[in-house]
Amino acid sequence: MTGEPRKRRLAITRLRAKPRALRSGAPAVTYRVTPCRPTGAARTCPREHDTEESDVTVRDIIERHPRTVSLDRDLVLRCIDECFDCAATCTSCADACLGEAGVPELVRCVRLNLDCADVCDAVGRVVTRQTEPDLGVVRAAIEACIGICRACGDECERHAAHHDHCRVCAEVCRRCEQACSDLLASMA
């Protein structure tokens, strides 16, 4: 040993999303980070129950990113969080629509839910990447997200009186639309 600290390998395990009520600006998905320990000749990573957990979020990665992006970090993180939340909510709403008795009246809603989920997921990933962004591409992606969130939110509002899942989905679409609009305005 040369006296230098040994680098420790880490196992990162995705945990369940935290409740949305605890909004602190950090994304809802957390991860468990556990050190890998040598065992015999091979190194192994412990299972989830073997160690204490510490929550790591995309905020932690972006704060430690070696390159700084000229965008407001809090707006970026809010946009990422809302996009991924909207993608999951729209997917769930589409599934719930398909479980309703009056599916033919909900076909457009299902279609917009699935389109919105796909766009929000893609935009969340695009905005997450911080190295050498082409702001024109990022801007176009965010504009597309604003448009689909507006369309999906409007359609879900049409069904909100009869289907509570559509009411919830419309609210989430509006939040995502607002987060994307705020980030877009900061890019001007």
C-alpha positions as CSV (number, residue, x, y, z in Angstrom):
1,M,0.0,0.0,0.0
2,T,1.3,3.4,-0.9
3,G,-0.7,5.4,1.5
4,E,-3.1,6.7,-1.2
5,P,-6.8,6.2,-0.4
6,R,-8.2,3.2,-2.1
7,K,-11.0,3.9,-4.6
8,R,-14.2,2.1,-3.6
9,R,-16.6,0.7,-6.1
10,L,-20.3,1.6,-5.5
11,A,-23.4,-0.3,-6.3
12,I,-26.3,2.0,-7.2
13,T,-29.8,0.6,-6.8
14,R,-33.0,2.5,-7.9
15,L,-35.5,2.9,-5.1
16,R,-39.1,3.7,-5.2
17,A,-40.2,7.3,-5.9
18,K,-40.7,9.5,-2.8
19,P,-44.1,11.0,-2.2
20,R,-44.7,14.1,-4.4
21,A,-45.9,16.0,-1.3
22,L,-42.3,16.3,-0.2
23,R,-41.3,18.7,-3.0
24,S,-38.0,20.2,-2.1
25,G,-37.0,20.8,-5.7
26,A,-35.2,17.5,-5.8
27,P,-36.3,14.8,-8.3
28,A,-38.7,12.2,-6.8
29,V,-36.6,9.2,-7.7
30,T,-33.9,8.2,-5.3
31,Y,-31.1,5.7,-5.4
32,R,-29.3,3.6,-2.8
33,V,-25.5,3.8,-2.9
34,T,-23.7,1.0,-1.2
35,P,-19.9,0.2,-1.2
36,C,-18.7,-2.9,-2.8
37,R,-16.5,-5.1,-0.6
38,P,-13.9,-7.7,-1.6
39,T,-14.8,-11.3,-0.9
40,G,-12.2,-13.9,-1.5
41,A,-10.6,-13.4,-4.9
42,A,-13.6,-11.6,-6.5
43,R,-15.3,-8.3,-5.5
44,T,-19.0,-8.4,-4.9
45,C,-21.5,-5.7,-4.3
46,P,-23.8,-6.1,-1.2
47,R,-27.5,-6.6,-1.5
48,E,-29.9,-3.8,-0.5
49,H,-30.4,-5.2,3.0
50,D,-26.7,-5.5,3.7
51,T,-25.9,-1.8,4.2
52,E,-27.3,1.5,5.2
53,E,-28.7,3.6,2.4
54,S,-28.0,7.2,1.3
55,D,-30.2,8.9,-1.2
56,V,-28.7,10.1,-4.4
57,T,-30.6,12.1,-6.9
58,V,-30.0,13.5,-10.4
59,R,-29.6,16.8,-8.5
60,D,-26.4,15.4,-6.9
61,I,-25.0,14.4,-10.3
62,I,-25.8,17.7,-12.0
63,E,-24.3,19.6,-9.1
64,R,-21.1,17.6,-9.4
65,H,-21.0,17.8,-13.2
66,P,-17.6,18.9,-14.5
67,R,-19.1,21.3,-17.0
68,T,-21.4,24.2,-16.2
69,V,-24.4,24.9,-18.3
70,S,-25.6,28.4,-18.7
71,L,-29.1,27.4,-17.7
72,D,-30.7,28.0,-14.3
73,R,-30.0,24.7,-12.4
74,D,-33.1,24.8,-10.4
75,L,-35.3,25.3,-13.5
76,V,-33.5,22.4,-15.2
77,L,-34.0,20.1,-12.3
78,R,-37.7,21.1,-12.0
79,C,-38.2,20.5,-15.7
80,I,-36.5,17.0,-15.5
81,D,-38.6,16.1,-12.4
82,E,-41.9,17.2,-14.0
83,C,-41.2,15.6,-17.3
84,F,-40.5,12.2,-15.8
85,D,-43.5,12.5,-13.4
86,C,-45.7,13.5,-16.3
87,A,-44.5,10.6,-18.4
88,A,-45.4,8.1,-15.7
89,T,-48.7,9.8,-14.9
90,C,-49.8,9.9,-18.6
91,T,-48.9,6.2,-19.1
92,S,-51.0,5.3,-16.0
93,C,-53.9,7.5,-17.2
94,A,-53.9,5.8,-20.6
95,D,-54.0,2.4,-18.8
96,A,-56.8,3.6,-16.6
97,C,-58.8,4.9,-19.6
98,L,-58.5,1.5,-21.2
99,G,-60.0,0.0,-18.1
100,E,-63.1,2.2,-18.3
101,A,-66.4,1.0,-19.7
102,G,-66.6,3.7,-22.3
103,V,-63.3,3.2,-24.0
104,P,-64.5,4.4,-27.4
105,E,-65.1,7.9,-26.0
106,L,-61.5,7.9,-24.5
107,V,-59.6,6.8,-27.6
108,R,-58.2,10.4,-28.3
109,C,-57.4,10.7,-24.6
110,V,-55.4,7.4,-24.6
111,R,-53.6,8.5,-27.8
112,L,-52.6,11.9,-26.4
113,N,-51.6,10.3,-23.0
114,L,-49.2,7.9,-24.7
115,D,-47.8,10.6,-27.0
116,C,-47.3,12.9,-24.0
117,A,-45.6,10.2,-22.1
118,D,-43.2,9.5,-24.9
119,V,-42.4,13.2,-25.5
120,C,-42.0,13.9,-21.7
121,D,-39.7,11.0,-21.2
122,A,-37.5,12.0,-24.2
123,V,-37.4,15.7,-23.1
124,G,-36.5,14.6,-19.5
125,R,-33.6,12.7,-20.9
126,V,-32.5,15.5,-23.2
127,V,-32.6,18.1,-20.5
128,T,-30.7,15.8,-18.1
129,R,-27.7,15.6,-20.4
130,Q,-25.4,18.6,-19.6
131,T,-22.3,18.1,-21.8
132,E,-22.2,20.3,-24.9
133,P,-25.9,20.9,-25.3
134,D,-27.2,22.3,-28.6
135,L,-29.6,24.8,-27.1
136,G,-31.5,25.0,-30.4
137,V,-32.3,21.3,-30.1
138,V,-33.1,21.5,-26.4
139,R,-35.3,24.5,-27.1
140,A,-37.2,22.6,-29.8
141,A,-37.7,19.6,-27.6
142,I,-39.0,21.7,-24.7
143,E,-41.4,23.5,-27.1
144,A,-42.7,20.1,-28.3
145,C,-43.2,19.1,-24.7
146,I,-45.1,22.2,-23.9
147,G,-47.4,21.6,-26.9
148,I,-48.2,18.0,-26.1
149,C,-48.7,18.7,-22.4
150,R,-51.2,21.4,-23.3
151,A,-53.1,19.1,-25.7
152,C,-53.1,16.2,-23.3
153,G,-54.1,18.4,-20.4
154,D,-57.0,19.9,-22.4
155,E,-58.2,16.4,-23.4
156,C,-57.9,15.0,-19.9
157,E,-59.9,18.1,-18.6
158,R,-62.7,17.2,-20.9
159,H,-63.1,13.8,-19.1
160,A,-62.2,15.0,-15.6
161,A,-65.8,15.2,-14.3
162,H,-66.3,11.5,-15.0
163,H,-62.8,10.1,-14.6
164,D,-60.7,11.2,-11.6
165,H,-57.6,9.7,-13.2
166,C,-58.0,12.2,-16.0
167,R,-58.4,15.1,-13.5
168,V,-55.1,14.1,-11.9
169,C,-53.4,13.7,-15.2
170,A,-54.5,17.1,-16.4
171,E,-53.0,18.7,-13.3
172,V,-49.7,16.9,-13.8
173,C,-49.7,17.9,-17.5
174,R,-50.2,21.6,-16.5
175,R,-47.3,21.4,-14.0
176,C,-45.0,19.9,-16.6
177,E,-46.1,22.5,-19.2
178,Q,-45.4,25.3,-16.7
179,A,-42.0,23.8,-15.7
180,C,-41.0,23.6,-19.4
181,S,-42.3,27.1,-20.1
182,D,-40.3,28.5,-17.2
183,L,-37.1,26.8,-18.4
184,L,-37.8,27.9,-22.0
185,A,-38.2,31.5,-20.9
186,S,-34.9,31.4,-19.1
187,M,-33.2,30.3,-22.3
188,A,-34.2,33.5,-24.2
